[in-house]
Amino acid sequence: MKYITKLLLIIIFPVWHSFSAELIEQEPSNAFLPEIFDINGERFNFENIEDNVLVLHFWATWCSGCSQEMEGLNQLQKLLKKDRVIILPISEDFKGESVVREFYRAYNLKNLAAFVDKKQKLFHDMDVVSLPTTFILDSTGQVVASANGPVDWLEEKNISLLKKYIKQKDIYNKDYIKLMNKQKVFEKSSEEVQNKTHIKNIISDEAETKLEVSQKSDIKKGEIRIVNSRGKKASLKIRRPVNNLSVEQNAKK
């Protein structure tokens, strides 16, 4: 019943259409963060990015107020890529990874990681009641601020709040780089990539072409045979009029 009530709240309450929410600081409180799934369907453990300030952002592709904010978060992460701040957008889409991947490509969100909250487990554990909702976690994993609704993340006061909780300074954020390199949201999947092996890797210098002429003077029948450098063979038979040509030809390259 608790889960159904929360789902109804999301459906009934109006969707946020413009920046209207404020980041509100609070007394640090513990947050239980179970494993979630990344864009590739792999389990993700929050311990892999400990010591970073985390922006835990709940959103969905169908949320009209979320698209503009996701673009702002994309710019924010680019701005803070050398700081120990990692933005974790967590999708509540029921259709899963495919719609999230399409959304990221449509809005060119190349600086953001992507996660899917399967069965809305984290959504319930964090007591989220509407989208978008954001929690700020300090480097110890405690919730120190939150916002219910879309935030203008490029405002100086919001950037300053995030930097306030950075304890460790790096020249660049190794954890963020590892995270983005692993996800590769914009890399084409194996199904999308055509097998375009260069022709010189198929046909070796020893490839043989053989052309044979049939008994009839007005028909030419032949066979092209190819043997590549690995010893694999392929052939193509041809048959066409040749204007009374009746000569047997063999050619080798």
LINPEFEN-V838451 format. One record per residue. N is the residue number from 1. RES is the residue in three letters. PHI is phi in whole degrees, 0 to 359 (999 if undefined). PSI is psi in radians with two decimals (999 if undefined). NEAR is the number of other ideal C-beta (glycine too) atoms within 12 Angstrom. Layout:
{{N RES PHI PSI NEAR} {N RES PHI PSI NEAR}}
This chain:
{{1 MET 999 -0.67 7} {2 LYS 300 -0.75 14} {3 TYR 292 -0.70 18} {4 ILE 295 -0.71 12} {5 THR 299 -0.75 14} {6 LYS 294 -0.69 25} {7 LEU 296 -0.71 21} {8 LEU 295 -0.63 14} {9 LEU 298 -0.69 21} {10 ILE 294 -0.68 28} {11 ILE 286 -0.71 17} {12 ILE 283 -0.79 12} {13 PHE 291 2.55 18} {14 PRO 295 2.56 16} {15 VAL 281 2.44 25} {16 TRP 292 2.26 28} {17 HIS 254 -0.32 17} {18 SER 212 2.97 19} {19 PHE 297 2.12 23} {20 SER 213 -0.23 18} {21 ALA 265 2.70 27} {22 GLU 245 2.49 20} {23 LEU 287 2.14 32} {24 ILE 248 2.09 21} {25 GLU 286 2.70 23} {26 GLN 213 2.97 18} {27 GLU 295 2.35 12} {28 PRO 306 2.33 19} {29 SER 225 2.60 20} {30 ASN 288 2.57 16} {31 ALA 230 2.26 25} {32 PHE 272 2.02 17} {33 LEU 245 1.71 28} {34 PRO 285 3.12 22} {35 GLU 290 2.49 20} {36 ILE 238 -3.13 34} {37 PHE 246 2.40 27} {38 ASP 274 -3.08 34} {39 ILE 297 -0.36 37} {40 ASN 265 0.12 23} {41 GLY 81 0.18 19} {42 GLU 267 2.55 20} {43 ARG 294 2.43 16} {44 PHE 238 2.32 29} {45 ASN 251 2.24 16} {46 PHE 297 -0.37 27} {47 GLU 294 -0.32 15} {48 ASN 291 -0.32 24} {49 ILE 232 0.61 33} {50 GLU 294 2.80 21} {51 ASP 78 0.03 26} {52 ASN 258 2.66 39} {53 VAL 282 2.21 40} {54 LEU 251 2.37 42} {55 VAL 254 1.74 47} {56 LEU 270 1.84 41} {57 HIS 244 2.07 47} {58 PHE 265 2.24 42} {59 TRP 206 -3.14 48} {60 ALA 203 2.66 36} {61 THR 293 -0.49 32} {62 TRP 278 -0.12 21} {63 CYS 278 1.92 31} {64 SER 294 -0.44 19} {65 GLY 277 -0.07 30} {66 CYS 269 -0.52 38} {67 SER 297 -0.79 29} {68 GLN 295 -0.67 26} {69 GLU 292 -0.64 42} {70 MET 297 -0.63 40} {71 GLU 295 -0.68 29} {72 GLY 294 -0.70 35} {73 LEU 294 -0.63 43} {74 ASN 299 -0.75 32} {75 GLN 292 -0.66 25} {76 LEU 297 -0.78 35} {77 GLN 296 -0.64 38} {78 LYS 297 -0.71 24} {79 LEU 295 -0.61 21} {80 LEU 254 0.34 33} {81 LYS 295 -0.34 28} {82 LYS 265 -0.07 18} {83 ASP 260 2.85 31} {84 ARG 275 1.08 31} {85 VAL 232 2.19 42} {86 ILE 234 2.19 40} {87 ILE 268 2.24 43} {88 LEU 241 1.58 41} {89 PRO 285 2.15 48} {90 ILE 246 1.95 44} {91 SER 281 2.41 43} {92 GLU 254 0.45 38} {93 ASP 287 2.30 32} {94 PHE 286 -0.37 20} {95 LYS 277 -0.11 17} {96 GLY 84 -2.66 25} {97 GLU 296 -0.60 28} {98 SER 298 -0.77 22} {99 VAL 289 -0.56 21} {100 VAL 293 -0.75 39} {101 ARG 298 -0.73 32} {102 GLU 297 -0.71 20} {103 PHE 297 -0.80 32} {104 TYR 300 -0.71 36} {105 ARG 289 -0.67 22} {106 ALA 296 -0.66 16} {107 TYR 259 0.09 28} {108 ASN 55 0.87 17} {109 LEU 272 1.16 37} {110 LYS 282 -0.17 21} {111 ASN 258 -0.04 32} {112 LEU 253 2.44 43} {113 ALA 285 2.99 44} {114 ALA 219 2.32 47} {115 PHE 222 2.69 44} {116 VAL 235 2.25 41} {117 ASP 268 1.46 37} {118 LYS 296 2.32 26} {119 LYS 63 0.28 16} {120 GLN 53 0.62 29} {121 LYS 295 -0.89 21} {122 LEU 293 -0.59 31} {123 PHE 305 -0.81 37} {124 HIS 286 -0.70 21} {125 ASP 296 -0.54 25} {126 MET 267 0.08 31} {127 ASP 57 0.75 23} {128 VAL 282 2.40 33} {129 VAL 237 -0.13 26} {130 SER 203 2.84 31} {131 LEU 239 2.45 41} {132 PRO 279 2.67 45} {133 THR 223 2.47 41} {134 THR 227 2.44 44} {135 PHE 238 2.41 39} {136 ILE 256 2.17 40} {137 LEU 248 2.33 37} {138 ASP 282 -3.08 34} {139 SER 291 -0.19 28} {140 THR 264 -0.03 19} {141 GLY 90 0.22 25} {142 GLN 263 2.52 25} {143 VAL 286 2.17 32} {144 VAL 240 -0.18 30} {145 ALA 197 2.81 32} {146 SER 203 2.88 33} {147 ALA 212 2.37 35} {148 ASN 249 1.65 26} {149 GLY 127 3.02 32} {150 PRO 288 2.44 35} {151 VAL 243 2.53 40} {152 ASP 275 1.65 25} {153 TRP 286 -0.24 39} {154 LEU 268 0.00 23} {155 GLU 294 2.45 19} {156 GLU 301 -0.65 13} {157 LYS 295 -0.58 18} {158 ASN 285 -0.68 32} {159 ILE 296 -0.72 28} {160 SER 296 -0.66 19} {161 LEU 297 -0.74 30} {162 LEU 295 -0.79 37} {163 LYS 293 -0.42 23} {164 LYS 301 -0.56 20} {165 TYR 262 0.07 30} {166 ILE 284 2.10 26} {167 LYS 262 -0.62 17} {168 GLN 249 2.24 19} {169 LYS 258 2.24 15} {170 ASP 237 2.73 20} {171 ILE 294 -0.66 11} {172 TYR 212 2.74 15} {173 ASN 271 1.76 28} {174 LYS 296 -0.67 20} {175 ASP 296 -0.70 29} {176 TYR 295 -0.76 33} {177 ILE 297 -0.76 22} {178 LYS 298 -0.73 17} {179 LEU 297 -0.82 33} {180 MET 290 -0.67 32} {181 ASN 295 -0.58 14} {182 LYS 285 -0.67 20} {183 GLN 285 -0.84 32} {184 LYS 50 0.97 20} {185 VAL 301 -0.61 34} {186 PHE 267 0.02 23} {187 GLU 280 2.37 18} {188 LYS 294 2.46 12} {189 SER 286 2.91 17} {190 SER 298 -0.50 8} {191 GLU 289 -0.47 8} {192 GLU 274 -0.33 11} {193 VAL 269 2.15 10} {194 GLN 278 2.61 9} {195 ASN 278 1.75 10} {196 LYS 243 1.07 8} {197 THR 294 2.35 11} {198 HIS 298 2.50 8} {199 ILE 301 -0.57 11} {200 LYS 290 -0.30 11} {201 ASN 275 -0.17 13} {202 ILE 262 -0.84 18} {203 ILE 258 2.14 23} {204 SER 271 3.03 18} {205 ASP 296 -0.36 11} {206 GLU 269 0.14 16} {207 ALA 300 2.46 24} {208 GLU 243 2.39 21} {209 THR 242 2.19 22} {210 LYS 236 2.28 24} {211 LEU 235 2.08 25} {212 GLU 248 2.55 25} {213 VAL 253 2.38 24} {214 SER 286 3.06 22} {215 GLN 291 -0.56 11} {216 LYS 284 2.37 15} {217 SER 286 -0.34 14} {218 ASP 260 0.00 16} {219 ILE 234 2.35 19} {220 LYS 245 2.12 25} {221 LYS 243 2.27 22} {222 GLY 215 3.04 25} {223 GLU 218 2.26 22} {224 ILE 259 2.14 21} {225 ARG 243 2.35 25} {226 ILE 234 2.30 23} {227 VAL 237 2.06 22} {228 ASN 274 -3.11 20} {229 SER 292 -0.28 15} {230 ARG 267 0.05 13} {231 GLY 87 0.06 11} {232 LYS 281 2.46 15} {233 LYS 247 2.62 20} {234 ALA 213 2.63 18} {235 SER 216 2.73 17} {236 LEU 220 2.08 14} {237 LYS 268 2.44 16} {238 ILE 232 2.68 20} {239 ARG 206 2.00 17} {240 ARG 204 2.76 16} {241 PRO 296 2.49 14} {242 VAL 228 0.38 21} {243 ASN 57 0.99 11} {244 ASN 65 0.36 12} {245 LEU 284 2.30 20} {246 SER 218 0.88 17} {247 VAL 239 2.37 15} {248 GLU 273 2.25 15} {249 GLN 236 2.43 16} {250 ASN 229 2.25 15} {251 ALA 228 2.34 14} {252 LYS 238 2.45 13} {253 LYS 265 999 15}}
